[in-house]
Every structure is written in structure tokens, then in C-alpha cells.
């Protein structure tokens, strides 16, 4: 059987079912626009743009200027660390706002467990740190730490097995 024939068979087989099960378009909608917008706001930007193709109403919902604040935002600024006498975290806003969108002190990084902590990298809002003891004698004397400063939750310590 050719692909077109398979598609025609599938269409003929599902049409009676679709006719007898009209779905959420009849009567009240299954999800409100607010609920859809709340779900869409948790998606990455790339996925969000793909969902503009789902329907005209979703496209209008996603592109509506009133909903822009609720959807994923573009770059807000740069988070960086300086080391003088002590570690300092800083945020440089792209828009010129002086306020950072989260607590810059990251209090859970300042404990006595580590002799030092240095920021290695950042990706998608997560920060990668290396924590180490004052006197490093083996590979067990350091570890990697992942944290999300926007949530304010303590970091996750990665072990060598991870």
C-alpha cells in the first residue's frame, strides 16, 4: 500500500469517531486562556514559538502584547562574580534598571564547608561552582555545585559519580 492510500484509510477510519466525539470546541472550552498562558509561560522560548502554529487562538494569545510580561523574557542582564578580598556577586541590567531580579548575596554559598568557591560557568539561569577545601590533597577535596539564584533554594552538590 502506498502512503497516500494509508492516509486515506486512516482518515476514513477516524472520521466517524471524530463526528461522534466533537471534543472541547462544542460548549465551554476545556482550558481558559489564562490557564493556557500559565502553562506556556513555563516553556522555553523556542518551544513557545513552535506553539504559535497550534491554532489561531494560541498564536494570538502568544503574540498579544498584553501577555508579553507573562511569557519567557529575553535577556535581562549579566550575572558575574568578582574576587577582591571576598567573593562578590553582581548583576548588570541590560535595560538600565539598578535592581537585580534575585538576591545577589546567595547566602547558601557562604558556609564553612568549603575553603573557597569559584564560579565556573552559567547556563539557562543555573550557575556552576567549584567548591574546594583550603588544602587540596586529592580529587575528593573539591566538588561541583549547581544552583539557581532566582529560586533562592540551596545548591545541589554533584558527586564524582554524577
N, C-alpha and C positions, 0 to 999 in steps of 0.2 A: 504494500500500500504506500502511496506517496504521501508527503507531508500535508498537502492540501486536502487530500481525502481524509486523513486523520483529523485534521482541524474541523472539517465539515461534520464528521461523525460526532466529535466532541460537542460541537455547537448544537447539533440536533438532539444529543442525549441530555444536555443540561438545560435547554430552553424550557421544557415542561416544568422542571424543578424550579427554575427562576420565576416562571409565571405563577406557580403556586406558593412561592416563598418570596414575597416582594421586598423584604428587607427593611432597613430603617428609613428609607425615603418616604414611606407612607406614614402619616401620623406625626408623632413627635420624633425629632432626631434623637439618635442613640446617645451622642455626645454633644454637649453645648460647645460653642466657640471658645468660651473661657477654659473649659477642660482641655480641648484640643490645643489651645495656645499654651497652657501649663505643661502639657506633655512635650510639645515642640520646643519649649524654652530650655529643656534639659538635653537637647540634641546638639551635636557638633554642627558648626556652620555648614560644612559640606553636605551632611545628611539633610539639613533643613532646606537647602536649595534644591535638593533632589525631590523633596516632598511637595514642591510647588507644582509638580506635574501630576499629583494625585487627582486633583479636581480644581475647578474654577474657584470654588469657595475657599479651599485651602490656599490657593495662590493668592487670592485677595486678602485672606487672613494674614499670611506671612509677609506680604508686601505693604500692608497698611501701615502708614507712618505712626499711627497711634499705638501700634503694637511693638514698635522697634525697641523700646526700653525693656520689654519683657523677653525678647528673643536674645540669643547669644550676641554679645557685643564684640566689636573689633578691638584691637589693641588699646588698652587703657594706659599703659606706660611700661616702664622698665623697673624691675626689682634687682638691686645689686647690693653687694656687700663690700665694706671697706675694713681694713685691719690697720689700726693705728696702735694704740695701747690696748684696745679691746675691740671686739667684733662689733661692727655697726651695720645694720641693715637700712637701706634707703630705697625710696620709691621716687622715680622721676615720671611725672604725668605727661602724657603726650598733649593733652588738652590744656595744660597750664594750671590745673587745679592743684592746690597745695596738699589737699588731704589724700592720704592713701586709702585704698578700699579695704584694708585689713590692718590689724595690729602689727606694726613693724618690729616690735621687740621680740616676737616669737619666744615667749618665756620658756617653753618646754625644751628649747635647745640649750638653755643655760642651767645645767645641773652639774653636780660634782662627779658624775660617772666618767666624763671624758676630760682628758687634759687639754684637748683642743678640738675644735670643729672647723672645718673649712667647706665652703660651698663649691661643689664640683660642676654642677650643671643644673639646668632648668628646662622643663618641657611641659606644655599644656597646663601650666599652673602648679605643677609639682616641682619641688626642689630636691636635689640630691646633694647630700652632705657626706663627708667622711669624718667620722669621729675616731680619735686616737688617744692613747694614753701618753703621758708625758715622756715615758721612756719606752720606746718601741723595741721589743726584743724578738718578736715573732709576728707572723701574719695574724695571730689571734689577738694582737694588741690594737687592732683597728677594726672598724665596721662601717657599713654604709647605712645611711639614714635617709628615708624618704618622708617628706612632709608636705602638706598643703596649707600654706599660711592663711588662705581665705577661710578655711573651716575653723581654725583655731584649735583643732584637735592635736593631741600628741603625735609625734612621728612614729613611723614603723621602722624598726631596726631589721635590716636584712642580714641573714646569716650567710656563711660561705656556701651552704647547700642551695640557697635560692639563686 
